[in-house]
Amino acid sequence: MRINFLNHRDPETLRKSILRAFASLWSSRLLIWSAPFLFLLLFFFRPLSKILMLAFNTTALTRANFQLILSTLSFTFYQASLSAILTFILGIPSAILFARFNFFGKPLLRALTAVPFMLPTVVVASSFNALLGTRGWFSFLFPLSASQTSTPIFHFLLILLAHVFYNTTIVIRIVGNALSRLDPKLEGAARSLGADSLRVWRHITLPLLRPSLFAAALLVFMFDFTSFGVILLLGGSNFSTLEVEIYLRVLKLPNLPLAALLSIIQLLFTLIFSILYTRIINQVATQTAPRFSTSRPPKPIREKIFVASFIILLSSFFFLPLVSLPLRSVTRLEADRGQRGEVQYGLTTDYYQELFINRRGSLFYVPPMQAAFNSLAYAGLTVLFSLGLGYPAAYALAKPTRLEKFLDPIIMLPLGASAVMLGLGFILSFGRALALPWFVPIAHTLVALPFVIRTLQPALASIPERLRQAAATLGASPFRVWQTVDFPILSRATLSAATFAFTVSLGEFGATLLLTRPEYPTIPIAIQRFLSQPGGLNYGQAMAMATLLMLLTTLAILVIEKLRLSDSGEF
Amino acid sequence: MKPSFYLLLITLLLASCAPMPTPAEPQTITILTHDSFAIGEDVIKAFEADNNAKVVFLQSGDAGAVLNQAILTKDAPLADILFGVDNTFLSRALDADIFEAYQSPALTDVSAEYILDDTYRALPVDYGDVCINYDKNYFAENNLTIPQSFEDLVKPEYKDLLVVENPAISSPGLAFLLATHAHFGDGYLAYWQSLKENGVVVADGWESAYYTNFSASSGQGPQPMVVSYASSPAAEVFFASEPLTEAPTASITASDMCFRQIEFVGILKNTPHQALAQNFVDFMLSQKFQEDMPLNMFVYPINKNANLPDVFLKYAQVPEKPAALSYAEIATNRDAWLEAWTEAMK
């Protein structure tokens, strides 16, 4: 549009058309923003400010509290930075692996890397235990005594490991997706001018990847920064992040003013990271070639070694702990327990059959199919909501005016809000209406939205305006422009975003926000129910349910990736 | 993007905030409770049929989280009844004055020692004992004697064998901490120091302690002793993968080593369904409800006339002398004890 202004000769007409363009720009911007902004206002800012206003008062501003805040904050920073760095060390080569090379089982392996993201922390811990615990097979290789495994440093290492395990998928998806969108001609041109691989990386690939690298870094860091379950579960009693401390101060050692202060600090830091990100990224436009698939089989021996070693590394890191779940779900484990003579190991489908039996006639019995259906329905709605809200927001953010420069960092705030505090805010704001099943996908959307926007935004920004103009000049309708220009470039990013929203919902992030109604149980709730009582049957059923969740999500991701291939046509 | 889609979306979002429509009849009664609450379907169906009512359960986290929410929403309660406040939280609920007094006639079947609140705002419903469970097989194989006191636990032969829950996070963890306080008084911190030197493992909650750390659970962890419930061995038999004639675990029920948790129910102030709520409280104390509870929640009925299921009679142990600590004392000191414990165990 702006180019057109230059064609006007008469300064008065020019001024008028600029004004008109800006007026329509503003009103269209407001329209674009209305839905996402209303959503955030209603379901984020209002509940949060309600609880903060109620809870915060100046009695929290004491010296002792500041010391607590300072030490918690520095640990939070420290572990988040280390975790993020380690995640990148594993994530970047993996992203290259998936973006550049074709190999057998690639879709499955990529789907597997996303599975930890949505499994309940207790289940992940127990699968790690099967592998690394004192009775796991890993202990034959590296025997560790109980006193070694109870030291703080061991717990700290476990926390880092778990963060890498959970978040590598973010790097793989965001960076890998950008990498496969890069125009291979650019690298080809550099090479033909005599640049070696290192120079190509430094001067061509890396600068072009910058937006997605920063987007991934921000999300990974934020997830580690607000880490909760992992720290509680694996940290012993030694470590607490801001999020953990807020939870403790709301529920366990009640001190609401302190909790409110901690929440404000966590939000403030989220905002700072987000502003920094916006500054750094500063809209680097990336050239893309959506119609070329840049992945190919590895050719030189160097590449073959790289591909083979990373396949082995990734599959042992992601596959082995995860495979222990399905194994457990079909293995009878009573054998060496109790004082009974006969030892019989064996395969069994008991746990799966038992899932379908309501043995105690309980009102709270969860039929597995219904749980799966509820989980999928919630996840589907979350995808719908978060894409519907995220698309216009990302669209506006990709071509920022002053309004967007202001709104951009605010988009990330839901990731930095403590779930317990927001939960209390929800209860204050919505009261009895919270029991409506609608609130589940809404809460999930709140968490998924920052992901969706940050995934779509770099892709949208990368579309050169001149492509759209060219199409329009050739007589294409706005929809046709969108269909032929935007959509092919966006399809990858959209599917990545959809996958994120889907997994966020299946993993029940933000579930603590809500009052659950036993009529609408989901798979994670069913797992939790089984694990809350002793007994081999309960444990077996929990593993069976976790296996179902795993299968369901792996399948869903594979289907989503299949869609991508068929939709974008000429691959 | 199509504006009509947004209109639809906005309407849907706004519609979802509208208050729930209440059908003219039957009356709906809502019970706010913790995530581990469970009860039989036909028991609730029977109440619904007798009272022309619909019973709705809201579950929202653990007992502490639920109580918090009830206190915050005192003026516009989320539910008519709150079930699941235990004796470690009781005074917080009473101080916040969220309950309406109701002296249920069914209390005549409850032994007086459980009626802690003499203003009848919180009525006892069930109880359970938090005790150390041990892996029978491990102790037999290693020819170890079962520790019979807190003092035994710090002996070298039990080094690295016990996993407890973090009392600042988990309710059985807190119960165990309270038992040590009842026994040692202010010396409890020194005791925990020696437990720490003897390799006690602190897990965050019951689930990870039992299923990841405890050696006799299906998780097959490293520690053969875990802080759990006296009813857990019965649950191990009831939920065994294949029929068991003997429990793989047992509880240490020596005097002072267990802590008794009592769970209470109360009618929330400002409820519009007071009469129905009173009926439901009576019903919770009735034999029908009380006899259904043990297998659903693995707790003991408070009603003296309620019969226990066989698996409880055979495999659950009842400590003769659980640790004694008044709820008022717990109320005044729990936060300070927890802070001190957290500091000492760092």
Interface residues (C-beta under 8 A of the other chain):
Chain A: L31 I32 S34 A35 L38 F39 L42 L54 V122 A125 S126 N129 G133 T134 R135 S145 A146 S147 T149 S150 L232 L233 G235 G236 S237 N238 L248 V250 L251 K252 L253 P254 R332 L333 E334 D336 R337 G338 Q339 R340 T348 D350 Y351 N358 R360 G361 S362 L363 F364 Y365 F385 G388 L389 Y391 P392 Y395 V420 L424 I427 L428 F430 G431 R432 A433 L434 A435 L436 W438 F439 I442 T512 L514 L515 T516 R517 P518 Q528 R529 L531 S532 Q533 P534 G535 G536 L537 N538 Y539 G540
Chain B: M1 P3 F5 Y6 L9 I10 L12 L13 S16 C17 A18 P19 M20 T30 L32 D35 S36 F37 A38 I39 G40 E41 D42 V43 I44 V56 F57 L58 Q59 S60 G61 D62 G64 A65 N68 Q69 L72 T73 A76 L78 R92 K136 N137 A140 D160 N166 A168 I169 G199 V201 V202 D204 G205 W206 E207 S208 Y210 Y211 T212 A216 S217 S218 G219 Q220 G221 P222 Q223 S228 S232 A235 E236 V237 F238 F239 A240 S241 E242 L244 T245 E246 A247 P248 T249 L295 N296 F298 D335 L338 E339 T342 M345 K346
